[in-house]
Amino acid sequence: MLLSINPEHVEKILTGQKQFEFRKVRCRSDVRKIIIYATSPVMQVVGEADVLDIIEDDPECVWKQTSEHAGISREFYNNYYKGKEKAIAYKLGNISKYEKSVSLSDIGVNSAPQSFIYL
C-alpha cells in the first residue's frame, strides 16, 4: 500500500528513529509492504518498508507497546488519537530509501492519497 507521510516523519523512518507508523484506520491484513510517499513540500515516493506486524488496540495500550521506538512525542500521539477508542501501529522493518525518488505518476497513481491506497 502507498502511505502519505509527513516529510519530518519520513526522515525519522528512513533513519530508523521511527519504527512504527500510526494510523486511525487499519489496512487489509494481507498488506506486507508500505510504499512511502513524502507529502508537501517533497511530494515524491522516497522508499519502502515491510510491515512486520500490525498492532491494534486502545491508544494507551498501543503507546505502551510502541513508545520506545515511536519517533514521535507522547503529546503528538495523544493529540492524534484524541477522542479515538482505537489506535493502529504498523511495525516497520527492512526499510529502504530509493536512490532516486519517483513521482506518483511514475508508479501509476494520479494523486496523493489522504491516508493510503492499495497498489
N, C-alpha and C positions, 0 to 999 in steps of 0.2 A: 504494500500500500504506500501511497505517497502522502507524506505528512507535511503540512505547512508549519514551520517552526521559526520563531523569532531569531534573528542572527546572533544575538547575545547567547541564547541557549544552544544554538548550533555550535558555536565555538567551544562551549563547555563540553558538549557531547563529543566533538572531534578530538578534544584533548584528554578525554577520559574523566574530567571533573564531574560530569553529569552522566550517570549510568542508568537513569530512569527518565522516561518521557511520560508526563502526566496528562491525562485526558479525562473528560467528563462522560464521554461516550465510548463504549468498547467496540472494537472491530470484531470481525468474524474470527472464530477460533483457529481457522486454518492459515491465518496470516503468519508468515515466518520471516519476512523481511520488510524493513522500512526504508523507503527511498526518501532522503532528506531534502526538502525544499526550503531554502532560507528566504524568508519574506523580505519585504522592502527594508532597506534600500538595495539589498543584494539581488533578490529576485532570480535566483538560479538554483538548479539542482546540484548539490555540492558533495553528496556522499550517500552512504547507505549503512545499515546496521541490521544484524539479525535480531529477531525477537526471541530471547531466551526463555522468557516467562511473562505471563500477564497476571498481575495482582489486582484483584477486585474485592473491595471491602469498604467499610465506612472510612471516611477520611482519616480519623485518628489511628486506626489500625494500619492503614496503608503508610502513613507517615512513620510510624514506629518501625516498619519493615524497610523503609527506603531512605530515611533521613540522612544516614551516614554518607550516601552517595547520590543524594537528590540533586545537588548542584544548584539549588535554589534555597532561599531563606524560608524559615517557618512562617514568617509574616506573609511572604508572597504566596506560599502554599495555602495558608488559611484564607487569604483573600480570594484565591482562585476557586476554592471549594466552599466558600461562604454560602450557607443555606442548602448545601447539597448533602444527600444521605449516602452517596456512593462516590468512590474515587477509583480511578483505574491508573495503574502504573505499568508501563512496558519496560521490562528489564532488557537493556541493550547489550549486545556483545558483538565481537568481530566487526568493529566499527572501522569503516574505511572512507577516507576522503578522496574524492576523484582528483586525478592530476589536473584535469581541465573540467571546470563546471560546465553544465549544459543548460540550455533554456527549456522551458516546459514544452515548447513546440518540437524540440528535438526528440522528445520521448512520446509525442503524440497527444499531449494534453493542451487544451485550448486556454484554460485559465486556472489560476491558483485556487485550490480548494479552501473553504473556510476552515476546515479541520483536516479531513483526509478524504482520499478517494482510493478505490481499488484499481490496480493496474492489471 
